[in-house]
Amino acid sequence: MKHTVKIILILITLFLLAQIIGLFIINNYTIKGKKLPYNIEPPKFKEETSYLPIFVIILIATLLAFLLAKFKAVKLWKAWFFLSVWFCLIIALSVFVSQGIALLIALALAFFKILKPNIIIHNLTELFIYGGLAAIFVPILNIFSISILLLVISVYDMIAVWGTKHMIKLAKFQSKLKMFAGLLIPYDKKNVAVLGGGDIGFPLLFAGVVMKSFGFKALLIPLFCCVALTLLLIKGKKKKFYPAMPFLSIGCFVGFLVLILISKFI
């Protein structure tokens, strides 16, 4: 077992909360038609091929992150992380309050997350960040493109963890700085449970795209992802790193197939 039962339950619960909150945010922007704050516009990509530029963006961002980690450019990392968190939180929180108040709350949360880190603020912000990010990309994706993106990311994740291992180095670098993109739960002096931001964000993107056609029935997908993630954490061994995306992608696809079957009878 990768972690204790208690820690696995906490990780799964936080993952599910991030998915539910994220879908609520996406629903307001994509389904209800609420405009993104401060005239932010989604990229002008075609739905059918949007997976290509998105994957290129991911590769470039990963390369930049790796270079910052390699050369220990801590100040640049903090600045980049701060702006990213602030930006995503503004979008997410603007669903609940006015954009002006959202900007100030997001600024305060980003400040404490980066400069005065603690576990509560860190994980609280993680529940909202990916909904804000997904609200930008869901409108430019369809079922085909997000499915291809999941497959590509799953292969990339396996290479990055089991092959080049650069994702492990990035995770360790972030953990040392206490600026990890994803869920972070220390549970004794030596052990920390983590779930990367991509492992939260990509299943949310898939569920968000499905929600455009099936409404809140898409909540079924995070449930299947929770099952897949639980199996990974139970079967996984301590001190070993595993690429979560292949398992989460299977959860997404199985959940989608079940959703299609249910929709034919309901």
C-alpha positions in Angstrom: 0.0 0.0 0.0 1.4 3.4 -1.0 0.1 5.2 2.1 -1.9 4.5 5.2 -5.7 4.0 4.7 -6.4 7.3 6.4 -4.1 9.3 4.1 -5.5 7.5 1.0 -9.0 8.4 2.1 -7.9 12.1 2.5 -6.3 12.1 -0.9 -9.3 10.6 -2.6 -11.7 13.0 -0.8 -9.7 16.0 -1.8 -9.4 14.8 -5.4 -13.1 14.3 -5.6 -13.8 17.7 -4.0 -11.5 19.4 -6.6 -13.4 17.6 -9.4 -16.8 18.7 -8.0 -15.8 22.3 -7.4 -14.1 22.4 -10.8 -17.2 21.1 -12.6 -19.3 23.8 -10.9 -16.9 26.5 -12.0 -16.8 25.1 -15.6 -20.6 24.9 -15.6 -20.9 28.6 -14.9 -18.5 29.7 -17.6 -19.2 27.1 -20.3 -22.8 26.1 -19.9 -24.4 29.1 -18.2 -22.3 31.5 -20.4 -20.7 33.6 -17.7 -17.8 35.6 -19.1 -14.3 35.1 -17.8 -13.1 38.0 -15.6 -11.1 40.9 -16.9 -11.9 40.0 -20.5 -9.8 36.9 -20.5 -10.4 34.9 -23.6 -9.8 31.2 -24.3 -7.1 30.4 -26.9 -8.3 30.4 -30.5 -7.7 26.8 -31.2 -9.9 24.5 -33.3 -11.7 21.9 -31.2 -10.7 19.0 -33.4 -7.0 19.7 -33.2 -6.7 21.7 -30.0 -4.8 18.8 -28.3 -1.8 19.5 -30.4 -1.1 23.1 -29.3 -2.1 22.3 -25.7 0.4 19.4 -25.5 3.1 21.7 -27.0 2.3 24.3 -24.3 2.6 21.5 -21.6 6.0 20.5 -23.0 7.3 24.0 -23.1 6.0 24.7 -19.5 7.6 21.4 -18.3 10.9 22.3 -20.0 11.0 25.8 -18.3 10.1 24.2 -15.0 12.9 21.7 -15.3 15.4 24.4 -16.2 14.4 26.5 -13.3 14.8 23.4 -11.0 18.1 22.4 -12.6 19.7 25.8 -12.1 17.9 26.3 -8.7 16.3 29.6 -9.9 14.1 29.8 -6.8 13.1 33.4 -7.1 11.9 32.9 -10.7 10.1 29.7 -9.7 8.3 31.6 -6.9 7.3 34.4 -9.2 6.0 32.1 -11.9 4.2 29.9 -9.3 2.7 33.0 -7.7 1.3 34.5 -10.9 -0.1 31.1 -12.1 -1.9 30.6 -8.8 -3.2 34.1 -8.7 -4.4 33.9 -12.3 -6.3 30.6 -11.9 -7.8 31.6 -8.5 -9.1 34.9 -10.0 -11.0 32.9 -12.6 -12.3 30.3 -10.1 -13.4 32.7 -7.4 -15.1 35.0 -9.8 -17.9 32.4 -10.0 -18.6 33.0 -6.3 -17.9 36.7 -5.9 -17.4 39.8 -8.0 -14.2 39.9 -10.1 -12.7 42.7 -8.0 -13.2 40.8 -4.7 -12.0 37.6 -6.4 -8.8 39.4 -7.4 -8.1 40.5 -3.9 -8.9 37.2 -2.3 -6.8 35.4 -4.9 -4.0 37.7 -4.2 -4.1 37.0 -0.5 -4.3 33.3 -1.0 -1.5 33.3 -3.5 0.6 35.4 -1.1 0.2 32.9 1.8 0.5 29.9 -0.5 3.9 31.0 -1.8 5.4 33.2 0.9 3.8 31.9 4.1 3.1 28.3 3.2 1.0 26.0 5.3 -0.8 22.7 4.5 -4.3 24.1 4.9 -3.9 27.0 2.6 -2.0 24.9 0.1 -4.6 22.2 -0.3 -7.5 24.6 0.0 -6.3 26.6 -3.0 -5.6 23.4 -5.0 -9.3 22.6 -4.8 -10.1 25.7 -6.8 -7.0 26.3 -9.1 -7.8 23.5 -11.6 -11.4 24.7 -12.1 -10.1 28.1 -13.0 -7.6 26.6 -15.4 -10.1 24.2 -17.0 -12.6 27.0 -17.6 -10.1 28.4 -20.1 -9.5 25.1 -22.1 -12.8 23.2 -21.9 -14.5 25.6 -24.5 -11.8 24.7 -27.1 -11.9 20.9 -26.6 -14.3 18.2 -27.8 -14.6 14.6 -26.8 -12.2 13.5 -29.6 -9.5 16.0 -28.8 -9.6 15.6 -25.0 -9.5 11.8 -25.5 -6.4 12.1 -27.7 -4.8 14.5 -25.1 -5.4 12.0 -22.3 -3.8 9.2 -24.3 -0.8 11.4 -25.2 -0.4 12.7 -21.6 -0.6 9.1 -20.2 2.2 8.0 -22.4 4.2 11.1 -21.6 3.6 10.5 -17.9 5.0 7.0 -18.1 8.1 8.2 -19.9 8.6 11.1 -17.5 8.3 8.9 -14.4 9.7 5.5 -15.5 11.9 6.6 -18.3 13.7 10.0 -18.0 12.5 10.4 -14.4 12.5 14.2 -14.8 9.0 14.4 -13.3 10.3 12.8 -10.1 13.1 15.4 -9.9 10.6 18.2 -10.4 8.3 16.8 -7.7 11.2 16.6 -5.2 12.3 20.1 -6.1 8.8 21.5 -5.6 8.3 19.6 -2.3 11.5 21.0 -0.9 10.4 24.5 -1.7 6.9 23.7 -0.3 5.5 25.0 -3.6 4.1 21.8 -5.0 1.6 21.9 -7.9 -0.9 19.4 -6.6 -2.2 17.9 -3.3 0.4 17.6 -0.6 -0.2 15.8 2.7 2.7 15.2 5.2 1.7 12.5 7.7 4.9 11.9 9.7 8.4 13.2 9.9 9.6 11.3 6.8 6.6 10.5 4.6 4.5 12.8 2.4 1.6 11.9 0.2 1.4 13.8 -3.1 -0.9 13.9 -6.1 0.3 16.0 -9.0 -1.7 18.9 -10.4 -1.9 17.3 -13.8 -3.5 14.2 -12.2 -6.2 16.5 -10.9 -6.5 18.8 -14.0 -6.6 16.4 -16.9 -9.5 14.2 -15.5 -11.3 17.5 -14.8 -10.8 18.7 -18.3 -12.2 15.4 -19.6 -15.3 15.6 -17.3 -15.8 19.2 -18.2 -15.8 18.5 -21.9 -18.2 15.6 -21.3 -20.4 17.9 -19.2 -21.0 20.1 -22.3 -23.0 17.3 -23.8 -24.3 15.4 -20.8 -24.7 18.0 -18.1 -23.9 17.1 -14.5 -24.2 13.4 -15.3 -20.5 13.9 -16.0 -20.0 13.7 -12.3 -19.9 10.0 -12.9 -16.5 10.3 -14.4 -14.7 11.6 -11.3 -16.3 8.7 -9.4 -14.6 6.2 -11.7 -11.4 8.2 -11.5 -11.6 7.9 -7.7 -11.8 4.1 -8.1 -8.8 4.0 -10.4 -6.8 6.3 -8.1 -7.7 4.2 -5.1 -6.6 1.0 -6.7 -3.3 2.6 -7.7 -2.7 3.8 -4.1 -3.6 0.5 -2.6 -1.5 -1.6 -5.1 1.4 0.9 -5.0 4.5 0.5 -2.8 6.0 3.0 -0.5 8.9 5.1 -1.6 8.1 4.3 -5.3 6.8 6.8 -7.8 4.0 5.9 -10.2 2.5 7.7 -13.2 -1.1 8.3 -12.2 -2.4 9.5 -15.6 -2.6 6.1 -17.3 -4.8 4.8 -14.4 -6.9 8.0 -14.3 -7.4 8.0 -18.0 -8.8 4.5 -17.8 -11.1 5.8 -15.1 -12.2 8.6 -17.4 -12.9 6.3 -20.4 -14.7 3.6 -18.4 -16.8 6.3 -16.7 -17.6 7.8 -20.1 -18.7 4.5 -21.5 -20.9 3.8 -18.5 -22.4 7.3 -18.8 -23.3 6.6 -22.5 -24.9 3.3 -21.5 -26.9 4.9 -18.7 -28.0 7.9 -20.9 -29.6 5.4 -23.3 -31.9 4.2 -20.6 -32.5 7.4 -18.6 
